[in-house]
Amino acid sequence: MAMTPSKSTDVPRTLPNTGSDASAGSPTMSLYCGTVCRRKSFWCYRLLSTYVTKTRYLFELKEDDEACRKAQQTGVFYLFHDLAPLLQASGHRYLVPRLSRAELEELLGKFGQDSQRIEDSVLIGCSNQHEAWFALDLGLKSTSSIHGVYPFS
């Protein structure tokens, strides 16, 4: 049922019934659409807020050496060898091992390397919970790998 305007400034509250969907112009449908649009808007702002927060945190780590050292204490390390990621075989898949600083120090000790190598790690990102991610290349210190990547001729 369509309402006809009594004055030229009145706007009909419902759409005319075309027979295809009787509830298309109902107040319930408008309320639903308004709620859905607000929820989408909320999640869009939330996503942008998370992005901005992460970006500010990464900028702080990049600019402040002391903050970066603190983040290395609780962060996660990914290992590389000659710029290739070290992977761990698990059944028919390969997994990327995530190491804590304590695990990395233990691993470096097994191979006779100093834990000072952790200072050579590079910040590569962070999680939404501000867990810093670092990459450490274990192969670039050897002379043969330096000559292989950067020939001195």
N, CA and C atoms as an extended XYZ file, in Angstrom:
459
Properties=species:S:1:pos:R:3:atomname:S:1:resname:S:1:resid:I:1 pbc="F F F"
N         0.844       -1.170        0.000 N   MET     1
C         0.000        0.000        0.000 CA  MET     1
C         0.884        1.226        0.000 C   MET     1
N         0.692        2.104       -0.942 N   ALA     2
C         1.502        3.299       -1.068 CA  ALA     2
C         0.782        4.483       -0.472 C   ALA     2
N         1.561        5.324        0.170 N   MET     3
C         0.985        6.547        0.735 CA  MET     3
C         1.160        7.660       -0.279 C   MET     3
N         0.173        8.445       -0.455 N   THR     4
C         0.276        9.576       -1.371 CA  THR     4
C         0.528       10.825       -0.555 C   THR     4
N         1.432       11.667       -1.009 N   PRO     5
C         1.743       12.871       -0.254 CA  PRO     5
C         0.560       13.833       -0.250 C   PRO     5
N         0.284       14.405        0.925 N   SER     6
C        -0.793       15.374        1.023 CA  SER     6
C        -0.299       16.771        0.700 C   SER     6
N         0.986       17.025        0.959 N   LYS     7
C         1.587       18.319        0.624 CA  LYS     7
C         2.751       18.048       -0.315 C   LYS     7
N         3.229       19.058       -0.956 N   SER     8
C         4.346       18.877       -1.879 CA  SER     8
C         5.655       18.589       -1.139 C   SER     8
N         5.762       18.901        0.155 N   THR     9
C         6.994       18.677        0.914 CA  THR     9
C         7.006       17.329        1.609 C   THR     9
N         5.864       16.646        1.687 N   ASP    10
C         5.817       15.332        2.333 CA  ASP    10
C         6.484       14.295        1.445 C   ASP    10
N         7.164       13.347        2.065 N   VAL    11
C         7.820       12.257        1.350 CA  VAL    11
C         7.167       10.957        1.778 C   VAL    11
N         6.817       10.085        0.856 N   PRO    12
C         6.203        8.829        1.257 CA  PRO    12
C         7.155        8.004        2.106 C   PRO    12
N         6.632        7.309        3.117 N   ARG    13
C         7.443        6.504        4.026 CA  ARG    13
C         7.698        5.108        3.503 C   ARG    13
N         6.874        4.626        2.610 N   THR    14
C         7.063        3.281        2.060 CA  THR    14
C         7.062        3.359        0.551 C   THR    14
N         7.643        2.373       -0.040 N   LEU    15
C         7.678        2.288       -1.488 CA  LEU    15
C         6.398        1.637       -1.981 C   LEU    15
N         5.980        1.929       -3.202 N   PRO    16
C         4.790        1.272       -3.729 CA  PRO    16
C         5.017       -0.227       -3.831 C   PRO    16
N         3.977       -0.996       -3.627 N   ASN    17
C         4.042       -2.439       -3.697 CA  ASN    17
C         4.037       -2.861       -5.153 C   ASN    17
N         5.167       -3.434       -5.591 N   THR    18
C         5.284       -3.876       -6.975 CA  THR    18
C         4.905       -5.323       -7.132 C   THR    18
N         4.625       -5.995       -6.037 N   GLY    19
C         4.233       -7.390       -6.122 CA  GLY    19
C         5.388       -8.342       -5.973 C   GLY    19
N         6.627       -7.875       -6.125 N   SER    20
C         7.776       -8.773       -6.032 CA  SER    20
C         8.186       -9.020       -4.592 C   SER    20
N         8.174       -7.971       -3.768 N   ASP    21
C         8.558       -8.128       -2.368 CA  ASP    21
C         7.764       -7.148       -1.534 C   ASP    21
N         6.867       -7.680       -0.739 N   ALA    22
C         5.984       -6.825        0.022 CA  ALA    22
C         6.698       -6.121        1.165 C   ALA    22
N         7.830       -6.657        1.636 N   SER    23
C         8.515       -6.059        2.783 CA  SER    23
C         9.679       -5.169        2.384 C   SER    23
N         9.823       -4.859        1.108 N   ALA    24
C        10.974       -4.086        0.653 CA  ALA    24
C        11.011       -2.699        1.253 C   ALA    24
N         9.869       -2.119        1.523 N   GLY    25
C         9.868       -0.774        2.053 CA  GLY    25
C         9.469       -0.719        3.508 C   GLY    25
N         9.474       -1.822        4.185 N   SER    26
C         9.030       -1.841        5.572 CA  SER    26
C        10.056       -1.195        6.485 C   SER    26
N         9.597       -0.646        7.608 N   PRO    27
C        10.533       -0.044        8.557 CA  PRO    27
C        11.529       -1.070        9.103 C   PRO    27
N        11.130       -2.329        9.202 N   THR    28
C        12.035       -3.376        9.686 CA  THR    28
C        13.213       -3.537        8.743 C   THR    28
N        12.935       -3.528        7.437 N   MET    29
C        14.008       -3.670        6.453 CA  MET    29
C        14.954       -2.471        6.526 C   MET    29
N        14.421       -1.265        6.697 N   SER    30
C        15.269       -0.073        6.812 CA  SER    30
C        16.155       -0.157        8.041 C   SER    30
N        15.566       -0.611        9.136 N   LEU    31
C        16.325       -0.762       10.369 CA  LEU    31
C        17.438       -1.782       10.190 C   LEU    31
N        17.131       -2.888        9.535 N   TYR    32
C        18.126       -3.930        9.284 CA  TYR    32
C        19.259       -3.386        8.423 C   TYR    32
N        18.910       -2.709        7.324 N   CYS    33
C        19.944       -2.156        6.430 CA  CYS    33
C        20.797       -1.123        7.154 C   CYS    33
N        20.183       -0.311        7.986 N   GLY    34
C        20.937        0.684        8.746 CA  GLY    34
C        21.901        0.034        9.714 C   GLY    34
N        21.450       -1.042       10.364 N   THR    35
C        22.308       -1.758       11.315 CA  THR    35
C        23.475       -2.413       10.598 C   THR    35
N        23.198       -3.053        9.461 N   VAL    36
C        24.259       -3.717        8.701 CA  VAL    36
C        25.279       -2.696        8.215 C   VAL    36
N        24.797       -1.567        7.709 N   CYS    37
C        25.727       -0.536        7.212 CA  CYS    37
C        26.580        0.010        8.349 C   CYS    37
N        25.983        0.205        9.534 N   ARG    38
C        26.769        0.692       10.664 CA  ARG    38
C        27.804       -0.339       11.086 C   ARG    38
N        27.442       -1.612       11.047 N   ARG    39
C        28.402       -2.657       11.423 CA  ARG    39
C        29.557       -2.707       10.440 C   ARG    39
N        29.245       -2.605        9.155 N   LYS    40
C        30.314       -2.583        8.150 CA  LYS    40
C        31.224       -1.385        8.388 C   LYS    40
N        30.607       -0.245        8.663 N   SER    41
C        31.369        0.967        8.918 CA  SER    41
C        32.252        0.790       10.157 C   SER    41
N        31.699        0.184       11.213 N   PHE    42
C        32.462       -0.049       12.437 CA  PHE    42
C        33.678       -0.919       12.156 C   PHE    42
N        33.498       -2.019       11.426 N   TRP    43
C        34.622       -2.917       11.146 CA  TRP    43
C        35.643       -2.260       10.235 C   TRP    43
N        35.193       -1.402        9.335 N   CYS    44
C        36.123       -0.672        8.475 CA  CYS    44
C        36.985        0.262        9.316 C   CYS    44
N        36.359        0.988       10.236 N   TYR    45
C        37.127        1.877       11.115 CA  TYR    45
C        38.039        1.080       12.032 C   TYR    45
N        37.553       -0.056       12.509 N   ARG    46
C        38.363       -0.909       13.389 CA  ARG    46
C        39.590       -1.418       12.649 C   ARG    46
N        39.394       -1.820       11.390 N   LEU    47
C        40.511       -2.301       10.578 CA  LEU    47
C        41.523       -1.187       10.365 C   LEU    47
N        41.060        0.013       10.054 N   LEU    48
C        41.970        1.141        9.869 CA  LEU    48
C        42.672        1.491       11.170 C   LEU    48
N        41.965        1.402       12.279 N   SER    49
C        42.548        1.692       13.573 CA  SER    49
C        43.669        0.713       13.888 C   SER    49
N        43.453       -0.560       13.622 N   THR    50
C        44.481       -1.580       13.837 CA  THR    50
C        45.689       -1.314       12.958 C   THR    50
N        45.447       -0.963       11.699 N   TYR    51
C        46.539       -0.670       10.777 CA  TYR    51
C        47.364        0.519       11.265 C   TYR    51
N        46.700        1.563       11.685 N   VAL    52
C        47.402        2.763       12.157 CA  VAL    52
C        48.209        2.439       13.410 C   VAL    52
N        47.632        1.676       14.333 N   THR    53
C        48.321        1.309       15.567 CA  THR    53
C        49.575        0.493       15.259 C   THR    53
N        49.451       -0.488       14.363 N   LYS    54
C        50.616       -1.302       13.985 CA  LYS    54
C        51.693       -0.453       13.319 C   LYS    54
N        51.271        0.443       12.442 N   THR    55
C        52.231        1.292       11.734 CA  THR    55
C        52.975        2.197       12.703 C   THR    55
N        52.271        2.757       13.668 N   ARG    56
C        52.930        3.607       14.671 CA  ARG    56
C        53.918        2.804       15.503 C   ARG    56
N        53.527        1.569       15.880 N   TYR    57
C        54.420        0.718       16.664 CA  TYR    57
C        55.678        0.367       15.867 C   TYR    57
N        55.521        0.010       14.601 N   LEU    58
C        56.682       -0.304       13.761 CA  LEU    58
C        57.579        0.916       13.580 C   LEU    58
N        56.983        2.087       13.429 N   PHE    59
C        57.776        3.310       13.299 CA  PHE    59
C        58.570        3.570       14.572 C   PHE    59
N        57.946        3.325       15.722 N   GLU    60
C        58.650        3.503       16.997 CA  GLU    60
C        59.839        2.547       17.092 C   GLU    60
N        59.639        1.285       16.706 N   LEU    61
C        60.731        0.311       16.753 CA  LEU    61
C        61.844        0.689       15.779 C   LEU    61
N        61.460        1.225       14.643 N   LYS    62
C        62.451        1.602       13.639 CA  LYS    62
C        63.301        2.783       14.091 C   LYS    62
N        62.689        3.718       14.775 N   GLU    63
C        63.381        4.943       15.163 CA  GLU    63
C        64.089        4.859       16.514 C   GLU    63
N        63.629        4.011       17.410 N   ASP    64
C        64.167        3.954       18.762 CA  ASP    64
C        64.887        2.618       18.974 C   ASP    64
N        66.220        2.672       19.061 N   ASP    65
C        67.023        1.447       19.217 CA  ASP    65
C        66.720        0.724       20.522 C   ASP    65
N        66.480        1.467       21.586 N   GLU    66
C        66.191        0.832       22.877 CA  GLU    66
C        64.853        0.089       22.833 C   GLU    66
N        63.858        0.678       22.198 N   ALA    67
C        62.561        0.007       22.055 CA  ALA    67
C        62.696       -1.248       21.194 C   ALA    67
N        63.558       -1.186       20.191 N   CYS    68
C        63.788       -2.351       19.329 CA  CYS    68
C        64.473       -3.475       20.109 C   CYS    68
N        65.435       -3.127       20.953 N   ARG    69
C        66.101       -4.151       21.781 CA  ARG    69
C        65.115       -4.813       22.745 C   ARG    69
N        64.215       -4.010       23.309 N   LYS    70
C        63.188       -4.575       24.195 CA  LYS    70
C        62.265       -5.509       23.414 C   LYS    70
N        61.929       -5.124       22.192 N   ALA    71
C        61.059       -5.959       21.365 CA  ALA    71
C        61.755       -7.261       20.975 C   ALA    71
N        63.081       -7.237       20.853 N   GLN    72
C        63.819       -8.462       20.543 CA  GLN    72
C        63.742       -9.470       21.685 C   GLN    72
N        63.538       -9.003       22.896 N   GLN    73
C        63.436       -9.906       24.040 CA  GLN    73
C        62.172      -10.768       23.960 C   GLN    73
N        61.083      -10.207       23.459 N   THR    74
C        59.811      -10.924       23.420 CA  THR    74
C        59.351      -11.255       22.008 C   THR    74
N        60.099      -10.844       21.014 N   GLY    75
C        59.683      -11.028       19.629 CA  GLY    75
C        59.931      -12.429       19.107 C   GLY    75
N        59.612      -12.611       17.841 N   VAL    76
C        59.751      -13.883       17.153 CA  VAL    76
C        60.794      -13.715       16.056 C   VAL    76
N        61.616      -14.743       15.872 N   PHE    77
C        62.678      -14.697       14.873 CA  PHE    77
C        62.437      -15.747       13.797 C   PHE    77
N        62.656      -15.348       12.553 N   TYR    78
C        62.618      -16.249       11.411 CA  TYR    78
C        64.031      -16.332       10.868 C   TYR    78
N        64.500      -17.535       10.570 N   LEU    79
C        65.882      -17.726       10.145 CA  LEU    79
C        66.002      -17.891        8.640 C   LEU    79
N        67.087      -17.350        8.120 N   PHE    80
C        67.413      -17.441        6.699 CA  PHE    80
C        68.860      -17.884        6.577 C   PHE    80
N        69.202      -18.453        5.423 N   HIS    81
C        70.593      -18.778        5.113 CA  HIS    81
C        70.838      -18.346        3.686 C   HIS    81
N        71.745      -17.415        3.501 N   ASP    82
C        72.028      -16.824        2.189 CA  ASP    82
C        70.743      -16.343        1.516 C   ASP    82
N        69.944      -15.628        2.273 N   LEU    83
C        68.694      -15.004        1.830 CA  LEU    83
C        67.592      -16.003        1.462 C   LEU    83
N        67.764      -17.278        1.789 N   ALA    84
C        66.728      -18.296        1.569 CA  ALA    84
C        66.175      -18.704        2.938 C   ALA    84
N        64.861      -18.779        3.079 N   PRO    85
C        64.290      -19.116        4.392 CA  PRO    85
C        64.599      -20.558        4.791 C   PRO    85
N        64.896      -20.748        6.072 N   LEU    86
C        65.093      -22.102        6.589 CA  LEU    86
C        63.715      -22.661        6.925 C   LEU    86
N        63.401      -23.825        6.363 N   LEU    87
C        62.098      -24.447        6.547 CA  LEU    87
C        62.253      -25.745        7.311 C   LEU    87
N        61.169      -26.188        7.911 N   GLN    88
C        61.159      -27.416        8.688 CA  GLN    88
C        60.150      -28.364        8.047 C   GLN    88
N        60.604      -29.589        7.693 N   ALA    89
C        59.716      -30.573        7.076 CA  ALA    89
C        58.773      -31.135        8.129 C   ALA    89
N        57.489      -31.199        7.767 N   SER    90
C        56.472      -31.747        8.653 CA  SER    90
C        55.505      -32.561        7.797 C   SER    90
N        55.755      -33.854        7.711 N   GLY    91
C        54.927      -34.695        6.849 CA  GLY    91
C        55.162      -34.348        5.395 C   GLY    91
N        54.089      -33.972        4.706 N   HIS    92
C        54.193      -33.595        3.294 CA  HIS    92
C        54.238      -32.089        3.102 C   HIS    92
N        54.436      -31.356        4.193 N   ARG    93
C        54.456      -29.891        4.132 CA  ARG    93
C        55.761      -29.371        4.705 C   ARG    93
N        56.016      -28.116        4.413 N   TYR    94
C        57.143      -27.414        5.011 CA  TYR    94
C        56.596      -26.277        5.857 C   TYR    94
N        57.111      -26.162        7.070 N   LEU    95
C        56.680      -25.115        7.981 CA  LEU    95
C        57.810      -24.132        8.229 C   LEU    95
N        57.451      -22.910        8.517 N   VAL    96
C        58.429      -21.883        8.860 CA  VAL    96
C        58.540      -21.860       10.380 C   VAL    96
N        59.699      -22.254       10.923 N   PRO    97
C        59.826      -22.248       12.387 CA  PRO    97
C        59.890      -20.833       12.940 C   PRO    97
N        59.161      -20.610       14.015 N   ARG    98
C        59.164      -19.339       14.743 CA  ARG    98
C        59.946      -19.571       16.021 C   ARG    98
N        61.021      -18.831       16.188 N   LEU    99
C        61.883      -19.019       17.350 CA  LEU    99
C        61.815      -17.816       18.278 C   LEU    99
N        61.815      -18.093       19.568 N   SER   100
C        61.925      -17.017       20.555 CA  SER   100
C        63.404      -16.679       20.703 C   SER   100
N        63.687      -15.631       21.430 N   ARG   101
C        65.090      -15.236       21.625 CA  ARG   101
C        65.871      -16.325       22.364 C   ARG   101
N        65.261      -16.959       23.380 N   ALA   102
C        65.945      -18.012       24.132 CA  ALA   102
C        66.260      -19.212       23.229 C   ALA   102
N        65.296      -19.588       22.389 N   GLU   103
C        65.523      -20.704       21.459 CA  GLU   103
C        66.608      -20.355       20.446 C   GLU   103
N        66.612      -19.117       19.987 N   LEU   104
C        67.621      -18.684       19.020 CA  LEU   104
C        69.006      -18.668       19.649 C   LEU   104
N        69.116      -18.185       20.875 N   GLU   105
C        70.415      -18.192       21.551 CA  GLU   105
C        70.929      -19.613       21.739 C   GLU   105
N        70.041      -20.534       22.082 N   GLU   106
C        70.431      -21.938       22.237 CA  GLU   106
C        70.901      -22.523       20.906 C   GLU   106
N        70.196      -22.208       19.830 N   LEU   107
C        70.571      -22.696       18.505 CA  LEU   107
C        71.910      -22.118       18.057 C   LEU   107
N        72.116      -20.835       18.287 N   LEU   108
C        73.391      -20.213       17.926 CA  LEU   108
C        74.538      -20.830       18.731 C   LEU   108
N        74.287      -21.139       20.004 N   GLY   109
C        75.309      -21.777       20.837 CA  GLY   109
C        75.693      -23.158       20.322 C   GLY   109
N        74.727      -23.920       19.804 N   LYS   110
C        75.011      -25.254       19.250 CA  LYS   110
C        75.937      -25.172       18.052 C   LYS   110
N        75.814      -24.114       17.275 N   PHE   111
C        76.652      -23.955       16.083 CA  PHE   111
C        77.891      -23.114       16.339 C   PHE   111
N        78.171      -22.825       17.606 N   GLY   112
C        79.386      -22.105       17.962 CA  GLY   112
C        79.370      -20.637       17.583 C   GLY   112
N        78.211      -20.056       17.469 N   GLN   113
C        78.127      -18.634       17.149 CA  GLN   113
C        77.706      -17.859       18.390 C   GLN   113
N        78.113      -16.639       18.447 N   ASP   114
C        77.828      -15.771       19.583 CA  ASP   114
C        76.386      -15.257       19.509 C   ASP   114
N        75.770      -15.083       20.655 N   SER   115
C        74.400      -14.557       20.682 CA  SER   115
C        74.358      -13.081       20.265 C   SER   115
N        75.504      -12.484       20.086 N   GLN   116
C        75.590      -11.110       19.592 CA  GLN   116
C        75.051      -11.011       18.159 C   GLN   116
N        74.980      -12.144       17.454 N   ARG   117
C        74.440      -12.171       16.092 CA  ARG   117
C        72.984      -11.717       16.054 C   ARG   117
N        72.291      -11.817       17.175 N   ILE   118
C        70.889      -11.406       17.222 CA  ILE   118
C        70.766       -9.915       16.912 C   ILE   118
N        71.798       -9.149       17.229 N   GLU   119
C        71.798       -7.709       16.923 CA  GLU   119
C        71.773       -7.454       15.420 C   GLU   119
N        72.165       -8.450       14.622 N   ASP   120
C        72.158       -8.306       13.162 CA  ASP   120
C        70.782       -8.557       12.557 C   ASP   120
N        69.814       -8.947       13.377 N   SER   121
C        68.483       -9.247       12.847 CA  SER   121
C        67.803       -7.971       12.345 C   SER   121
N        66.843       -8.170       11.461 N   VAL   122
C        66.143       -7.066       10.808 CA  VAL   122
C        64.667       -7.144       11.166 C   VAL   122
N        64.087       -6.018       11.530 N   LEU   123
C        62.665       -5.946       11.825 CA  LEU   123
C        61.884       -6.081       10.521 C   LEU   123
N        60.955       -7.061       10.466 N   ILE   124
C        60.189       -7.267        9.229 CA  ILE   124
C        58.693       -7.024        9.402 C   ILE   124
N        58.217       -6.848       10.632 N   GLY   125
C        56.791       -6.593       10.835 CA  GLY   125
C        56.394       -6.865       12.268 C   GLY   125
N        55.077       -6.877       12.498 N   CYS   126
C        54.552       -7.190       13.821 CA  CYS   126
C        53.133       -7.708       13.698 C   CYS   126
N        52.661       -8.351       14.750 N   SER   127
C        51.301       -8.861       14.791 CA  SER   127
C        50.362       -7.767       15.296 C   SER   127
N        49.063       -8.061       15.302 N   ASN   128
C        48.092       -7.101       15.832 CA  ASN   128
C        48.270       -6.882       17.330 C   ASN   128
N        48.895       -7.858       18.001 N   GLN   129
C        49.139       -7.750       19.445 CA  GLN   129
C        50.509       -7.153       19.748 C   GLN   129
N        51.145       -6.541       18.752 N   HIS   130
C        52.455       -5.885       18.863 CA  HIS   130
C        53.564       -6.874       19.228 C   HIS   130
N        53.517       -8.050       18.656 N   GLU   131
C        54.620       -9.005       18.780 CA  GLU   131
C        55.518       -8.762       17.565 C   GLU   131
N        56.730       -8.310       17.813 N   ALA   132
C        57.635       -7.945       16.727 CA  ALA   132
C        58.182       -9.197       16.040 C   ALA   132
N        58.354       -9.106       14.716 N   TRP   133
C        58.909      -10.189       13.913 CA  TRP   133
C        60.252       -9.729       13.372 C   TRP   133
N        61.257      -10.591       13.541 N   PHE   134
C        62.610      -10.288       13.072 CA  PHE   134
C        63.094      -11.385       12.143 C   PHE   134
N        63.960      -11.027       11.214 N   ALA   135
C        64.604      -11.982       10.319 CA  ALA   135
C        66.097      -11.942       10.587 C   ALA   135
N        66.704      -13.124       10.636 N   LEU   136
C        68.142      -13.219       10.857 CA  LEU   136
C        68.735      -14.153        9.820 C   LEU   136
N        69.669      -13.629        9.032 N   ASP   137
C        70.341      -14.443        8.022 CA  ASP   137
C        71.610      -15.010        8.621 C   ASP   137
N        71.685      -16.322        8.706 N   LEU   138
C        72.831      -16.985        9.327 CA  LEU   138
C        73.975      -17.226        8.358 C   LEU   138
N        73.783      -17.023        7.074 N   GLY   139
C        74.817      -17.361        6.113 CA  GLY   139
C        75.620      -16.205        5.581 C   GLY   139
N        75.226      -14.982        5.826 N   LEU   140
C        75.928      -13.848        5.216 CA  LEU   140
C        77.260      -13.521        5.870 C   LEU   140
N        77.585      -14.105        7.004 N   LYS   141
C        78.867      -13.812        7.658 CA  LYS   141
C        80.018      -14.599        7.049 C   LYS   141
N        79.723      -15.700        6.373 N   SER   142
C        80.810      -16.497        5.809 CA  SER   142
C        81.342      -15.837        4.542 C   SER   142
N        82.631      -15.969        4.293 N   THR   143
C        83.281      -15.322        3.165 CA  THR   143
C        82.782      -15.883        1.842 C   THR   143
N        82.546      -17.188        1.766 N   SER   144
C        82.109      -17.776        0.508 CA  SER   144
C        80.730      -17.255        0.099 C   SER   144
N        79.836      -17.051        1.056 N   SER   145
C        78.505      -16.564        0.698 CA  SER   145
C        78.554      -15.097        0.289 C   SER   145
N        79.464      -14.310        0.875 N   ILE   146
C        79.592      -12.906        0.483 CA  ILE   146
C        80.106      -12.826       -0.949 C   ILE   146
N        81.087      -13.676       -1.296 N   HIS   147
C        81.598      -13.674       -2.665 CA  HIS   147
C        80.547      -14.175       -3.644 C   HIS   147
N        79.700      -15.102       -3.207 N   GLY   148
C        78.656      -15.617       -4.083 CA  GLY   148
C        77.585      -14.581       -4.369 C   GLY   148
N        77.276      -13.741       -3.421 N   VAL   149
C        76.237      -12.746       -3.611 CA  VAL   149
C        76.799      -11.450       -4.180 C   VAL   149
N        77.949      -11.026       -3.683 N   TYR   150
C        78.566       -9.787       -4.130 CA  TYR   150
C        79.991      -10.050       -4.605 C   TYR   150
N        80.187      -10.324       -5.889 N   PRO   151
C        81.538      -10.590       -6.389 CA  PRO   151
C        82.398       -9.331       -6.324 C   PRO   151
N        83.632       -9.485       -5.868 N   PHE   152
C        84.568       -8.366       -5.734 CA  PHE   152
C        85.555       -8.376       -6.892 C   PHE   152
N        85.132       -8.054       -8.079 N   SER   153
C        86.077       -8.054       -9.189 CA  SER   153
C        86.175       -6.709       -9.833 C   SER   153
